[in-house]
Amino acid sequence: MAGEKILIVEDERKIARFVQLELEHEGYAVTTAYDGRSGLEQAINGNFDLIILDVMLPSLNGMDVLRRLRQCSE
């Protein structure tokens, strides 16, 4: 588990912070984005082991983020 990186894409900052703190307590490196566009950008440019993606996000919803990530990986 050492150094595993997680991206949280969640617009509710309190929820994102709670999840971030719990994951960091377990030893994960956590990055947070608060809207779909910045989450997509970080997901594309980062090397994450896991992405926790909310569906209802501002600027670009979670389903669109997922579709675009899948297109990038093809």
N, CA, C and O atoms as a GROMACS GRO file, in nm:
protein
  296
    1MET      N    1   0.081  -0.119   0.000
    1MET     CA    2   0.000   0.000   0.000
    1MET      C    3   0.086   0.126   0.000
    1MET      O    4   0.034   0.234  -0.027
    2ALA      N    5   0.210   0.115   0.028
    2ALA     CA    6   0.296   0.233   0.041
    2ALA      C    7   0.294   0.316  -0.086
    2ALA      O    8   0.324   0.266  -0.194
    3GLY      N    9   0.258   0.443  -0.071
    3GLY     CA   10   0.261   0.537  -0.182
    3GLY      C   11   0.146   0.528  -0.278
    3GLY      O   12   0.149   0.594  -0.382
    4GLU      N   13   0.045   0.448  -0.250
    4GLU     CA   14  -0.069   0.441  -0.340
    4GLU      C   15  -0.141   0.575  -0.343
    4GLU      O   16  -0.166   0.635  -0.239
    5LYS      N   17  -0.174   0.620  -0.464
    5LYS     CA   18  -0.232   0.753  -0.483
    5LYS      C   19  -0.380   0.744  -0.518
    5LYS      O   20  -0.421   0.664  -0.603
    6ILE      N   21  -0.459   0.828  -0.451
    6ILE     CA   22  -0.603   0.832  -0.474
    6ILE      C   23  -0.644   0.974  -0.509
    6ILE      O   24  -0.599   1.070  -0.447
    7LEU      N   25  -0.730   0.986  -0.609
    7LEU     CA   26  -0.789   1.113  -0.646
    7LEU      C   27  -0.935   1.112  -0.604
    7LEU      O   28  -1.010   1.022  -0.639
    8ILE      N   29  -0.975   1.214  -0.528
    8ILE     CA   30  -1.115   1.231  -0.490
    8ILE      C   31  -1.169   1.348  -0.571
    8ILE      O   32  -1.115   1.459  -0.566
    9VAL      N   33  -1.277   1.324  -0.646
    9VAL     CA   34  -1.343   1.430  -0.721
    9VAL      C   35  -1.483   1.445  -0.660
    9VAL      O   36  -1.572   1.365  -0.687
   10GLU      N   37  -1.498   1.547  -0.578
   10GLU     CA   38  -1.620   1.567  -0.499
   10GLU      C   39  -1.639   1.716  -0.476
   10GLU      O   40  -1.548   1.783  -0.428
   11ASP      N   41  -1.757   1.769  -0.511
   11ASP     CA   42  -1.781   1.912  -0.496
   11ASP      C   43  -1.819   1.953  -0.354
   11ASP      O   44  -1.805   2.070  -0.318
   12GLU      N   45  -1.867   1.861  -0.273
   12GLU     CA   46  -1.898   1.892  -0.134
   12GLU      C   47  -1.767   1.886  -0.055
   12GLU      O   48  -1.716   1.778  -0.024
   13ARG      N   49  -1.714   2.003  -0.022
   13ARG     CA   50  -1.581   2.010   0.039
   13ARG      C   51  -1.572   1.939   0.173
   13ARG      O   52  -1.469   1.880   0.204
   14LYS      N   53  -1.678   1.941   0.252
   14LYS     CA   54  -1.673   1.872   0.382
   14LYS      C   55  -1.665   1.721   0.364
   14LYS      O   56  -1.592   1.653   0.436
   15ILE      N   57  -1.739   1.669   0.269
   15ILE     CA   58  -1.733   1.525   0.240
   15ILE      C   59  -1.595   1.488   0.187
   15ILE      O   60  -1.535   1.390   0.231
   16ALA      N   61  -1.546   1.567   0.093
   16ALA     CA   62  -1.414   1.540   0.036
   16ALA      C   63  -1.307   1.542   0.144
   16ALA      O   64  -1.219   1.456   0.146
   17ARG      N   65  -1.314   1.639   0.234
   17ARG     CA   66  -1.215   1.651   0.341
   17ARG      C   67  -1.222   1.533   0.436
   17ARG      O   68  -1.119   1.480   0.478
   18PHE      N   69  -1.343   1.490   0.472
   18PHE     CA   70  -1.359   1.376   0.561
   18PHE      C   71  -1.298   1.250   0.500
   18PHE      O   72  -1.223   1.178   0.566
   19VAL      N   73  -1.330   1.223   0.374
   19VAL     CA   74  -1.277   1.104   0.306
   19VAL      C   75  -1.125   1.116   0.294
   19VAL      O   76  -1.053   1.018   0.317
   20GLN      N   77  -1.076   1.234   0.259
   20GLN     CA   78  -0.932   1.256   0.248
   20GLN      C   79  -0.860   1.226   0.379
   20GLN      O   80  -0.760   1.155   0.379
   21LEU      N   81  -0.910   1.278   0.489
   21LEU     CA   82  -0.845   1.256   0.618
   21LEU      C   83  -0.843   1.108   0.657
   21LEU      O   84  -0.742   1.059   0.708
   22GLU      N   85  -0.952   1.039   0.632
   22GLU     CA   86  -0.958   0.897   0.664
   22GLU      C   87  -0.860   0.816   0.579
   22GLU      O   88  -0.791   0.728   0.630
   23LEU      N   89  -0.853   0.848   0.450
   23LEU     CA   90  -0.760   0.776   0.363
   23LEU      C   91  -0.615   0.807   0.397
   23LEU      O   92  -0.530   0.718   0.395
   24GLU      N   93  -0.585   0.932   0.428
   24GLU     CA   94  -0.449   0.969   0.467
   24GLU      C   95  -0.411   0.900   0.598
   24GLU      O   96  -0.295   0.860   0.616
   25HIS      N   97  -0.505   0.887   0.689
   25HIS     CA   98  -0.481   0.816   0.814
   25HIS      C   99  -0.442   0.670   0.788
   25HIS      O  100  -0.365   0.611   0.863
   26GLU      N  101  -0.497   0.613   0.680
   26GLU     CA  102  -0.465   0.475   0.642
   26GLU      C  103  -0.337   0.464   0.559
   26GLU      O  104  -0.297   0.354   0.522
   27GLY      N  105  -0.274   0.579   0.529
   27GLY     CA  106  -0.145   0.576   0.461
   27GLY      C  107  -0.146   0.607   0.312
   27GLY      O  108  -0.042   0.595   0.246
   28TYR      N  109  -0.261   0.647   0.259
   28TYR     CA  110  -0.269   0.680   0.117
   28TYR      C  111  -0.229   0.824   0.092
   28TYR      O  112  -0.245   0.910   0.178
   29ALA      N  113  -0.178   0.851  -0.027
   29ALA     CA  114  -0.152   0.987  -0.074
   29ALA      C  115  -0.278   1.031  -0.148
   29ALA      O  116  -0.319   0.966  -0.244
   30VAL      N  117  -0.339   1.141  -0.104
   30VAL     CA  118  -0.469   1.182  -0.156
   30VAL      C  119  -0.461   1.319  -0.222
   30VAL      O  120  -0.401   1.412  -0.167
   31THR      N  121  -0.522   1.330  -0.340
   31THR     CA  122  -0.538   1.457  -0.410
   31THR      C  123  -0.687   1.480  -0.425
   31THR      O  124  -0.763   1.385  -0.445
   32THR      N  125  -0.730   1.605  -0.416
   32THR     CA  126  -0.872   1.636  -0.422
   32THR      C  127  -0.901   1.739  -0.531
   32THR      O  128  -0.826   1.835  -0.548
   33ALA      N  129  -1.010   1.717  -0.605
   33ALA     CA  130  -1.060   1.813  -0.702
   33ALA      C  131  -1.206   1.839  -0.668
   33ALA      O  132  -1.276   1.750  -0.620
   34TYR      N  133  -1.252   1.962  -0.692
   34TYR     CA  134  -1.387   2.000  -0.650
   34TYR      C  135  -1.485   2.023  -0.765
   34TYR      O  136  -1.599   2.063  -0.741
   35ASP      N  137  -1.442   1.999  -0.888
   35ASP     CA  138  -1.535   2.005  -1.002
   35ASP      C  139  -1.487   1.908  -1.109
   35ASP      O  140  -1.374   1.860  -1.106
   36GLY      N  141  -1.576   1.880  -1.203
   36GLY     CA  142  -1.546   1.779  -1.303
   36GLY      C  143  -1.429   1.811  -1.393
   36GLY      O  144  -1.348   1.723  -1.424
   37ARG      N  145  -1.417   1.935  -1.436
   37ARG     CA  146  -1.308   1.971  -1.528
   37ARG      C  147  -1.171   1.958  -1.463
   37ARG      O  148  -1.080   1.901  -1.522
   38SER      N  149  -1.157   2.009  -1.342
   38SER     CA  150  -1.026   1.997  -1.275
   38SER      C  151  -0.999   1.852  -1.237
   38SER      O  152  -0.884   1.808  -1.239
   39GLY      N  153  -1.104   1.778  -1.203
   39GLY     CA  154  -1.086   1.636  -1.173
   39GLY      C  155  -1.039   1.558  -1.295
   39GLY      O  156  -0.952   1.472  -1.285
   40LEU      N  157  -1.098   1.589  -1.410
   40LEU     CA  158  -1.056   1.523  -1.534
   40LEU      C  159  -0.912   1.557  -1.566
   40LEU      O  160  -0.834   1.469  -1.602
   41GLU      N  161  -0.876   1.682  -1.554
   41GLU     CA  162  -0.739   1.725  -1.582
   41GLU      C  163  -0.639   1.654  -1.491
   41GLU      O  164  -0.536   1.605  -1.538
   42GLN      N  165  -0.670   1.649  -1.362
   42GLN     CA  166  -0.580   1.582  -1.268
   42GLN      C  167  -0.573   1.432  -1.296
   42GLN      O  168  -0.466   1.372  -1.286
   43ALA      N  169  -0.686   1.372  -1.330
   43ALA     CA  170  -0.688   1.228  -1.359
   43ALA      C  171  -0.603   1.195  -1.480
   43ALA      O  172  -0.533   1.094  -1.482
   44ILE      N  173  -0.610   1.280  -1.582
   44ILE     CA  174  -0.533   1.256  -1.704
   44ILE      C  175  -0.384   1.277  -1.679
   44ILE      O  176  -0.301   1.199  -1.728
   45ASN      N  177  -0.350   1.380  -1.604
   45ASN     CA  178  -0.210   1.415  -1.584
   45ASN      C  179  -0.144   1.342  -1.468
   45ASN      O  180  -0.021   1.338  -1.458
   46GLY      N  181  -0.224   1.285  -1.380
   46GLY     CA  182  -0.169   1.215  -1.264
   46GLY      C  183  -0.159   1.066  -1.290
   46GLY      O  184  -0.207   1.015  -1.392
   47ASN      N  185  -0.097   0.999  -1.198
   47ASN     CA  186  -0.083   0.854  -1.208
   47ASN      C  187  -0.149   0.795  -1.084
   47ASN      O  188  -0.081   0.756  -0.988
   48PHE      N  189  -0.282   0.790  -1.086
   48PHE     CA  190  -0.357   0.749  -0.967
   48PHE      C  191  -0.389   0.600  -0.971
   48PHE      O  192  -0.416   0.544  -1.076
   49ASP      N  193  -0.386   0.539  -0.853
   49ASP     CA  194  -0.423   0.399  -0.839
   49ASP      C  195  -0.574   0.382  -0.829
   49ASP      O  196  -0.629   0.277  -0.864
   50LEU      N  197  -0.642   0.488  -0.781
   50LEU     CA  198  -0.786   0.483  -0.761
   50LEU      C  199  -0.842   0.623  -0.774
   50LEU      O  200  -0.780   0.720  -0.730
   51ILE      N  201  -0.960   0.635  -0.836
   51ILE     CA  202  -1.030   0.763  -0.844
   51ILE      C  203  -1.168   0.744  -0.782
   51ILE      O  204  -1.244   0.656  -0.823
   52ILE      N  205  -1.199   0.826  -0.682
   52ILE     CA  206  -1.332   0.829  -0.622
   52ILE      C  207  -1.404   0.946  -0.688
   52ILE      O  208  -1.366   1.062  -0.669
   53LEU      N  209  -1.507   0.916  -0.766
   53LEU     CA  210  -1.570   1.015  -0.853
   53LEU      C  211  -1.717   1.031  -0.821
   53LEU      O  212  -1.795   0.937  -0.831
   54ASP      N  213  -1.754   1.153  -0.781
   54ASP     CA  214  -1.895   1.187  -0.759
   54ASP      C  215  -1.963   1.197  -0.895
   54ASP      O  216  -1.898   1.229  -0.994
   55VAL      N  217  -2.093   1.170  -0.900
   55VAL     CA  218  -2.166   1.179  -1.027
   55VAL      C  219  -2.212   1.321  -1.054
   55VAL      O  220  -2.196   1.372  -1.165
   56MET      N  221  -2.268   1.386  -0.954
   56MET     CA  222  -2.322   1.520  -0.972
   56MET      C  223  -2.215   1.623  -0.936
   56MET      O  224  -2.196   1.655  -0.819
   57LEU      N  225  -2.147   1.674  -1.038
   57LEU     CA  226  -2.038   1.770  -1.020
   57LEU      C  227  -2.064   1.895  -1.104
   57LEU      O  228  -2.129   1.887  -1.208
   58PRO      N  229  -2.014   2.010  -1.059
   58PRO     CA  230  -2.024   2.130  -1.142
   58PRO      C  231  -1.926   2.124  -1.259
   58PRO      O  232  -1.823   2.057  -1.252
   59SER      N  233  -1.958   2.193  -1.364
   59SER     CA  234  -1.879   2.215  -1.486
   59SER      C  235  -1.871   2.092  -1.577
   59SER      O  236  -1.868   2.108  -1.699
   60LEU      N  237  -1.866   1.974  -1.524
   60LEU     CA  238  -1.862   1.851  -1.602
   60LEU      C  239  -1.904   1.738  -1.508
   60LEU      O  240  -1.835   1.711  -1.410
   61ASN      N  241  -2.015   1.672  -1.538
   61ASN     CA  242  -2.063   1.571  -1.442
   61ASN      C  243  -1.974   1.447  -1.442
   61ASN      O  244  -1.895   1.426  -1.534
   62GLY      N  245  -1.989   1.368  -1.339
   62GLY     CA  246  -1.903   1.251  -1.320
   62GLY      C  247  -1.910   1.149  -1.432
   62GLY      O  248  -1.809   1.087  -1.465
   63MET      N  249  -2.028   1.131  -1.491
   63MET     CA  250  -2.041   1.035  -1.602
   63MET      C  251  -1.962   1.083  -1.724
   63MET      O  252  -1.900   1.002  -1.794
   64ASP      N  253  -1.964   1.214  -1.750
   64ASP     CA  254  -1.885   1.268  -1.861
   64ASP      C  255  -1.736   1.256  -1.834
   64ASP      O  256  -1.658   1.227  -1.924
   65VAL      N  257  -1.696   1.279  -1.710
   65VAL     CA  258  -1.556   1.262  -1.672
   65VAL      C  259  -1.514   1.118  -1.700
   65VAL      O  260  -1.409   1.093  -1.759
   66LEU      N  261  -1.594   1.024  -1.657
   66LEU     CA  262  -1.564   0.882  -1.677
   66LEU      C  263  -1.555   0.846  -1.826
   66LEU      O  264  -1.462   0.776  -1.867
   67ARG      N  265  -1.650   0.895  -1.905
   67ARG     CA  266  -1.646   0.869  -2.050
   67ARG      C  267  -1.517   0.920  -2.112
   67ARG      O  268  -1.453   0.852  -2.192
   68ARG      N  269  -1.479   1.041  -2.076
   68ARG     CA  270  -1.357   1.101  -2.133
   68ARG      C  271  -1.231   1.027  -2.089
   68ARG      O  272  -1.137   1.011  -2.166
   69LEU      N  273  -1.231   0.982  -1.963
   69LEU     CA  274  -1.115   0.904  -1.916
   69LEU      C  275  -1.105   0.773  -1.992
   69LEU      O  276  -0.995   0.729  -2.027
   70ARG      N  277  -1.217   0.710  -2.017
   70ARG     CA  278  -1.216   0.584  -2.093
   70ARG      C  279  -1.168   0.607  -2.235
   70ARG      O  280  -1.096   0.523  -2.290
   71GLN      N  281  -1.205   0.720  -2.296
   71GLN     CA  282  -1.160   0.750  -2.432
   71GLN      C  283  -1.009   0.770  -2.434
   71GLN      O  284  -0.942   0.729  -2.528
   72CYS      N  285  -0.956   0.833  -2.330
   72CYS     CA  286  -0.811   0.857  -2.322
   72CYS      C  287  -0.732   0.728  -2.309
   72CYS      O  288  -0.618   0.720  -2.354
   73SER      N  289  -0.793   0.627  -2.245
   73SER     CA  290  -0.720   0.503  -2.220
   73SER      C  291  -0.729   0.405  -2.337
   73SER      O  292  -0.662   0.302  -2.336
   74GLU      N  293  -0.808   0.435  -2.437
   74GLU     CA  294  -0.822   0.344  -2.553
   74GLU      C  295  -0.707   0.361  -2.649
   74GLU      O  296  -0.702   0.293  -2.751
   0.00000   0.00000   0.00000
